[in-house]
Amino acid sequence: MSPGRIAPVVAALSVQMTLHLAAQGAAPAALPGTARAAAPYDITGYWVSEVTEKWRYRMLVPDKNDYQQVPLNPEGRKLASAWDPARDQASGEACKSYGAAALLQVPGRLHITWQDDSTLRLDTDSGTQTRLFRFALPQGQGAPGESRGSGPALATATPSWQGQSAAMWGGGEPRDRRDGQGGPTQDSTGRLVVTQAQRMEPDYLKVVTTRMRPGYLQKNGVPYSADALLEEYFDTFSDPYTRNTWLVVTTVVTDPRYLIEPLIMHAHFKKLPDASGWDPTPCRADEPR
Amino acid sequence: MRAALLSIVLLVLASGPAGAQVDLAGEWSPRVYNTHVDIGDYTGIPLNEAGRLRAEAWHPDQVDLPENLCRPHPIDHGLRVSVSQLRITPEVDSDTRRAVGIRLHVAWQEPEQVIYVDGRPHPSVNAPHKWSGFSTGRWERNTLVYTTTHLKEAYLTRTGVPKSSQATVTTRVHRYGNLLTFVFNINDPAYLTRPYIRASSWVLDPNQVIPPFPCEITPDGTIVPAGKVPSFLPGRNDVLSEFATEYGIPLEAALGGEETLYPEYIKKMKTMKVAPRTTTEHYRRAQ
């Protein structure tokens, strides 16, 4: 094939690539080796809740003691039955139902951005909250002894409504050898050897949050404690019917103090083209959002 | 130059869908919650007018008709409501012994769903419809994505919100360690104004035993008088508003619709009429 015939092909590919990059947004390129550069998909942008599940628990403030979908233990039930929204509002505790464990259940809009190449920032208009998802810094970066997302620094952080969140791209486990794509092998000592090529491609965001101030899983005072562990899995996909882009978050709350077993919740968000409809509100103890 | 072109072609091919990535096989214990258990609770469902009319005609005694006593849930609903212990096994072609997909087995009424990932096409539109439909899937990285067609006419909730035989369901299956999540995207042009997304999760439980599910159909007339099909005529459903009244929800909001799914609707509800509440302890019935 002559260069003259190849040039249009290369040009077309180049145009396609440019259009593709433009569609991803005009943010500056991420540094190689960073969490941002490794992102399997673009989670940034504006998103709006689509409340198709637990509607009456989310679009309204449920009645006191209505916690039939939460595996509360007796201590948790006792606390839930003492819920007093007026007291929370008056004592400056109105944000208890906007803590990390419940924030994505509150109907509203999200704005997700890269604060830096290793930190995703999630802002909500409901309750005007900010969560930071910190990825581990690439080896050799960061101050000596600095720990992001895990380790001693996290363990000593002051508890807050949004806690401390460690993020990672999940799904990069070793391949299953049975699928014929080349899984891990064993060395001469029998030790499993897993190269990067033998790992699957990460395809979701996992966020683990601790150090949260005690808060509410529902607006009606269903409690979680300072011991709670929050695990979240973020996935995006394009809807084959409408071509909308969706964000689905599966949330697991483990709280040995108030829950009999981990509570699993889901929240769905539709991607928006811009900030239209963004409606910042303060935390309110007696309102759904 | 040919080598360069070949490289480009290989690069493009390499970015295509991969084969099986994640082992989904095993016993999975449900962590699902029964919702929409009240008549007149269509909350969060993007129902259209036809869907709402059809739902309002449903009578709870219909479940006691002989033809309904042992009828399985439609598979997407059966995976979502109790009792939904789930077993996933590889599906192997009996002749070639090749893996062609995965098989789901659900506890309630023991429906089975095979999800083919071997590239076979869906059958003709005239092929029979089944409770589990016909499903084909593909792997998107570590996520199994499958589409189910040929579903029988059934329902979205156990309280009569309908789903037509035109509905297709696209499902995404994620395995997050020992957690399994199904995200259902239901498209029903007959009864929904837009696709309806909902999700359910399971936890790996290798020791789970799914018992047999024997079911006996009682003779016609045993529970419901023979020949009678209980239903409400349009506008005659005298229990339709009970859910809204007991939870303090505007009736219009309780009956669903696309507008009700979004945060803006909270403000709108404040301007709507709410019937005086008769109780604030309705939830205790199901707790």
Interface residues (C-beta under 8 A of the other chain):
Chain A: M1 S2 P3 I6 V9 L13 P40 V48 S49 E50 V51 T52 E53 K54 W55 R56 M59 L60 P62 D63 N65 D66 Q68 Q69 P107 G108 R109 S126 G170 G171 R175 D176 D179 G180 Q181 M200 E201 P202 D203 Y204 K206 Y233 D235 F237 D239 P240 Y241 T242 W246 V248 T250 V252 P262 I264 H266 H268 G277 D279 E287 P288 R289
Chain B: M1 R2 A4 L5 I8 A18 G19 A20 Q21 V22 D23 R31 Y33 T35 D41 T43 G44 I45 P46 E140 R141 N142 T143 V145 T147 T170 R172 H174 Y176 L179 T181 V183 N185 N187 R194 P195 Y196 I197 R198 A199 S200 S201 Y247 G248 I249 A253 T260 L261 Y262 P263 E264 Y265 I266 M269 T280 E281 Y283 A286 Q287
